[in-house]
């Protein structure tokens, strides 16, 4: 039970940090209203409120991994889908299996939760 609570705390810390970073980058388009990392199942659940849209965009990452290479850390998304069919196709084409570098200022948080 203690380990479960610890994992939930780590997941929440990671989720809040990543949400803050992404929201700064997308503020002119909208904002992430929900971002939940689950480090046990390696999943991410995201809800985005886009400006000019009535419905929340949902994105679900079924499998991700974190890798370190040459002192750099990367997030790799292995399977992703969204509530929009066209966006799922786009994400599968351009996001699946790509390396997204984690900014150095967030590596400490990342190492604490993985």
C-alpha positions as CSV (number, residue, x, y, z in Angstrom):
1,X,0.0,0.0,0.0
2,X,2.8,2.4,0.9
3,X,4.5,1.7,-2.5
4,X,1.2,2.4,-4.3
5,X,0.9,5.8,-2.5
6,X,4.5,6.6,-3.3
7,X,4.0,5.8,-7.0
8,X,0.8,7.9,-7.1
9,X,2.7,10.8,-5.6
10,X,5.6,10.4,-8.1
11,X,3.1,10.2,-11.0
12,X,1.3,13.4,-9.8
13,X,4.6,15.3,-9.5
14,X,5.6,14.2,-13.0
15,X,2.2,15.0,-14.4
16,X,2.1,18.5,-12.9
17,X,5.6,19.4,-14.1
18,X,5.0,18.2,-17.7
19,X,1.6,19.9,-17.8
20,X,3.2,23.2,-16.8
21,X,5.8,23.0,-19.5
22,X,3.4,22.0,-22.3
23,X,0.8,24.6,-21.3
24,X,3.5,27.3,-21.7
25,X,4.2,26.1,-25.2
26,X,0.6,25.8,-26.3
27,X,-1.1,28.7,-24.5
28,X,-2.0,30.5,-27.8
29,X,-3.9,27.3,-28.9
30,X,-5.4,26.2,-25.6
31,X,-4.4,24.4,-22.5
32,X,-4.1,20.9,-21.1
33,X,-6.8,20.4,-18.5
34,X,-5.8,16.9,-17.5
35,X,-2.4,15.1,-17.8
36,X,-2.0,11.8,-15.9
37,X,1.2,9.8,-16.1
38,X,1.0,6.2,-14.8
39,X,4.6,5.0,-14.4
40,X,3.5,1.5,-13.5
41,X,1.5,0.9,-16.7
42,X,3.6,3.3,-18.8
43,X,0.5,5.2,-20.0
44,X,-0.5,8.9,-20.3
45,X,-4.0,10.2,-20.3
46,X,-4.4,13.8,-21.7
47,X,-7.3,16.2,-22.1
48,X,-6.8,19.4,-24.0
49,X,-9.1,22.4,-24.2
50,X,-8.5,24.0,-27.5
51,X,-9.5,27.6,-28.2
52,X,-12.6,27.8,-30.4
53,X,-13.5,24.2,-29.9
54,X,-16.5,23.1,-27.9
55,X,-15.3,19.5,-27.1
56,X,-12.3,18.5,-25.1
57,X,-9.6,16.7,-27.2
58,X,-8.6,13.4,-25.6
59,X,-5.2,11.8,-26.2
60,X,-4.1,8.5,-24.8
61,X,-0.6,7.0,-24.8
62,X,-0.9,3.3,-24.4
63,X,2.9,2.7,-24.1
64,X,5.8,5.0,-23.5
65,X,9.4,4.6,-22.5
66,X,12.2,6.8,-21.2
67,X,15.7,6.3,-22.4
68,X,19.0,7.8,-21.6
69,X,21.6,8.2,-24.4
70,X,24.8,10.3,-24.2
71,X,23.7,11.9,-21.0
72,X,20.4,13.1,-22.6
73,X,17.0,11.8,-21.7
74,X,14.2,11.0,-24.2
75,X,10.5,10.2,-24.1
76,X,9.5,7.7,-26.7
77,X,5.8,7.2,-27.4
78,X,5.2,3.7,-28.7
79,X,1.4,3.9,-29.2
80,X,-0.9,6.9,-29.2
81,X,-4.5,7.6,-30.1
82,X,-6.9,10.5,-29.8
83,X,-10.6,11.3,-29.8
84,X,-10.3,12.5,-33.4
85,X,-9.7,9.9,-36.1
86,X,-7.7,12.2,-38.3
87,X,-5.4,13.3,-35.4
88,X,-4.8,9.7,-34.4
89,X,-3.5,9.0,-37.9
90,X,-1.3,12.1,-37.8
91,X,0.1,11.2,-34.3
92,X,0.7,7.6,-35.5
93,X,2.6,8.9,-38.5
94,X,4.7,11.6,-36.8
95,X,4.8,10.9,-33.0
96,X,5.0,7.1,-32.6
97,X,8.5,5.8,-32.0
98,X,10.1,9.3,-32.1
99,X,12.5,10.5,-29.5
100,X,11.4,13.7,-27.7
101,X,14.3,15.1,-25.7
102,X,13.4,16.0,-22.1
103,X,14.7,19.5,-21.3
104,X,17.7,19.3,-18.9
105,X,15.9,21.3,-16.2
106,X,13.3,18.5,-15.9
107,X,15.7,15.5,-15.9
108,X,16.0,15.7,-12.1
109,X,12.3,15.3,-11.7
110,X,12.2,12.5,-14.2
111,X,14.9,10.6,-12.5
112,X,13.1,10.9,-9.2
113,X,10.0,9.3,-10.5
114,X,11.3,6.5,-12.8
